[in-house]
Amino acid sequence: MRIIASSWRVVFAVWVALSATQATAADKFPSTPVRMLVGTPAGGTTDIVARLIALKMAESLGQPVTVENKSGASGLIAAEFVAKANPDGYTLLMASSQLATFRALYPTTTFDPERDLLPVGMIATSPYVMVVHPSLPVKSLPELIAYAKVNPGKISYAGSTPGTAQHLGWELIKRKTGMDIQYVPYKGTSALMPDLLAGRLQAGIDNVAVLTPYVKSGQLRGIAVTSLKPSPLMPELPTVAATGVPDFQAMGWFGVFTTGKVPPAVLAALQSAVTAAMAAPDTRDKLGAMGVEAQSGAGDELRALLRREATVWTQVIKDSGITVQ
């Protein structure tokens, strides 16, 4: 009995020591630089947003926040890497809206964003604008829907790469309105723009900041924005939800996540740094200049958005039979 009791005292002492060590480490977090992974190549919007937020977070944390690009599988590789990292808060992910579609697009993955990642803070949203080529005789979404129904299969459209919110937004509109229009896949916005401007594609959805110059010049005709409220960049355009597809919403978004099960004190420190970054006027101004709308930095908002997006787009992907090659 004495031997057993003595053994339990040793175990208890070790547990207390480990707990104290973990608490001390959390109190001192961060004591070394923090990594922020981006699942896209350098120079893209997600990368630019990440570098801006990383600099601002470093000011609050007192340690550098270094951005690393780990592209592949539309960002899935970077997300999985962060999910499997040591849960100490030193590995972050700047994720885009595609995070919500990974499980549906890659059914063999065991990665679950809602289970394996912790939301740190909501950074920004990026509204999209729906455009048509001027050769198409429509000036509004209801007119486009009516024209497509009279001319089934004669309108071709694109929206960035397959599986993105731009592509899935079109698929949701098709399902809700009964339009028969044809999707043409491209490898990104830059690849599809020549065909859209030339009229070989008749319609598209993409970032409002990207398409605004073409709408202003008359090369394309804007007919609606896909966010729930009008965009400050194109306030004259109504929303899709207000002009034919109730409750419709499709947008890009950016948020910071970390590995699941980090200590509460560490998560609180990270969330505080993101909130401070988003409260800074220069952060909001720089994001606005990029055509994205700054958000509060709240982790709860990011969690709710991820859940909503995953539910909506997973259903669209399944109903439409979309696969990624």
Secondary structure, DSSP 8 states (H G I E B T S, - for coil): -HHHHHHHHHHHHHHHHHHHHHHHHHHT--SS-EEEEESS-TTSHHHHHHHHHHHHHHHHHSS-EEEEE---GGGHHHHHHHHTS-SSS-EEEEEEGGGGGHHHH-TT----HHHHEEEEEEEEEEEEEEEE-TTSS-SSHHHHHHHHHHSTT--EEE-SSTTSHHHHHHHHHHHHH----EE---SSHHHHHHHHHHTSS-EEEEEHHHHHHHHHHTSSEEEEESSSS--TTSTTS-BTTTTTSTT---EEEEEEEEETT--HHHHHHHHHHHHHHHHSHHHHHHHHHTT-EE----HHHHHHHHHHHHHHHHHHHHHHT----
